[in-house]
């Protein structure tokens, strides 16, 4: 047993496995005791898979096998996002999928040789038994497998060397988007019946692209998609906010967790839609999403928790669902009308719990009726699981986007800027670890995890935006300090990219610079955006050269990458927009 701030790890610690901490001490233990390291990577926000994992590790045969023959380690992807990135890369190599959780068998000296996602106890026992048997009798075979995996990992989602300069044209984005749409349809077929992530950031790029190039058909498709998203069970019509996952490619089958990061992205998406289409409803959606973040995620210190999930399986939960009997008890004779407003099926058994749907009809609910429905939820709030970690990267993202949302929606930006400034002030005062480094998150009096490039890049972006909107010298000073820190500690001159982490205290080395956008924009693509910002603000040509080198490195990989390089496609688009506005459409010579 060990202390953790992760509700996911707390859940697994209640199973029968004697989990070890993620540290070099575990490697030393594995070497000394001649044991395979078993690494499990998961998240509290994937409810169904979380419960499957808990069931798996509660199986006495599974836990005995892991305790007797392995050095078992479990991590939350929020605690070690850079290791989660490596897990995704390994899973894409072995199974050609991206999913959570991730299970990895690793030789004692930290060479992974097998990777798979969730499975049942029977299959897991067979895989683990075969791994132990091979380790005892055919270790050379496992070592060769480990060497192969490491070689593949070194080439997956990384840049090996600097690409030569070339002219970046609009055509690359046009081809990229055509391929993306084709790939997205293939992905939807593969994911049918499985858990799907909302991935709002994909729509952000496509919307900006379609608007920039006046792609009317694509604009209409995106508009239809985001209308369907809001007018479905994915938006909570009572308390507000978007759910982050759903099943069966069906927006009316949500999994009931709300992630801070996804709702930030949703708020900026609908703010952009309002800016582009001028439809007042998009402004209202963005405003409702921000209001939910402020009411449900904001802590007393003015910063924001990570997620709101459920303690129990969605099928068993009653918090977000309502039965006709519930409505009869609360509203008596008017219950059928309320059921229709909530999108419920009157033909279902009165005791059956149903999902409620968001629609235009919700506006017919009076304030008193909505308060009664929320009071019903309060009776069941013991089912809720709050992830109270204040995570640096998520809070920095919010600080970045608050001023932009205010601008796009035409608000008086002072209140939004004040919130952003409060977040940054809190981070600098409370999460600092030395002059420049930060802890990744803080919970009560215990802080955990050193910051990575993702944290530093998002902090820098927030400082850049705050300097642009306020002009205050303190932000200028801070952004230049952190620019120097990132360039000195993370930048790799040999390939022009940035390392994700400089912390070498890892079971699997994370000292590399993957570029793929899996569950969030890659840290390197965020840094690319920062470099463009820095050039616009300071006029220092070196920032533009660093920015363009990143685009040269990644642009050839765009074609066929689909949504997994959405952050980079956005930066290419930002560059082309800037280039046209600056040079009036002339060709820049390299």
Number of C-alpha atoms within 10 A of each C-alpha: 11 9 10 17 19 19 19 23 21 15 15 22 20 13 18 19 23 19 22 19 17 17 12 14 13 19 22 13 15 22 17 10 13 17 23 26 28 24 24 24 24 24 20 27 25 23 21 15 21 22 16 17 21 18 14 23 22 19 16 14 15 21 19 16 15 25 15 12 18 23 26 24 22 21 24 21 22 21 19 19 20 23 22 24 22 20 29 26 24 27 22 17 18 15 12 11 17 17 22 23 23 22 23 20 25 26 24 23 16 20 23 28 22 21 23 24 21 19 15 14 19 12 11 17 18 11 15 19 16 12 21 18 12 14 18 12 11 12 15 12 13 20 17 13 16 20 15 14 19 19 11 14 19 16 12 18 21 17 20 15 12 16 17 9 13 12 10 18 13 13 9 16 20 15 13 22 25 13 17 22 15 13 15 13 11 11 13 14 11 11 15 13 13 12 21 21 18 21 17 20 23 21 20 21 21 21 22 19 21 18 16 12 11 11 12 11 10 17 21 12 12 18 17 11 13 17 15 16 18 22 20 21 26 29 25 21 21 18 19 20 29 28 24 25 25 23 17 16 18 16 22 20 17 25 26 27 24 27 22 28 20 22 23 26 22 26 29 27 25 27 27 23 27 21 18 16 12 13 11 13 14 24 24 16 21 27 19 17 25 20 16 19 23 15 12 18 23 17 13 7 9 14 25 23 23 22 23 21 22 23 17 16 17 18 11 10 16 20 20 22 17 22 21 23 16 18 21 16 10 15 16 11 11 11 17 17 15 22 18 15 19 22 18 20 16 13 7 12 11 16 11 12 21 18 18 25 24 23 18 8 14 18 11 12 15 10 9 9 14 17 14 15 18 15 12 18 19 13 11 13 14 11 19 18 17 19 19 20 20 24 23 27 22 23 27 25 21 25 29 24 21 24 25 19 25 20 17 17 23 13 13 11 17 13 13 19 22 14 19 26 19 16 22 21 13 16 23 16 10 14 22 17 15 8 9 13 17 22 20 26 25 19 15 9 5 10 19 15 13 19 24 24 25 26 24 26 25 24 25 25 25 28 25 22 23 24 19 15 14 11 12 11 10 11 20 16 13 16 22 15 14 18 19 11 16 20 12 10 13 19 18 14 12 9 17 21 29 25 20 27 21 16 13 11 13 16 22 18 17 22 17 20 25 25 24 26 21 19 17 18 19 23 25 24 29 21 26 26 20 23 22 22 19 22 17 14 13 10 12 12 12 12 19 19 15 20 25 22 21 25 23 20 20 24 19 12 14 21 18 17 16 20 26 21 26 28 27 28 25 22 23 26 21 15 20 17 14 15 15 13 11 10 10 9 12 10 12 10 7 7
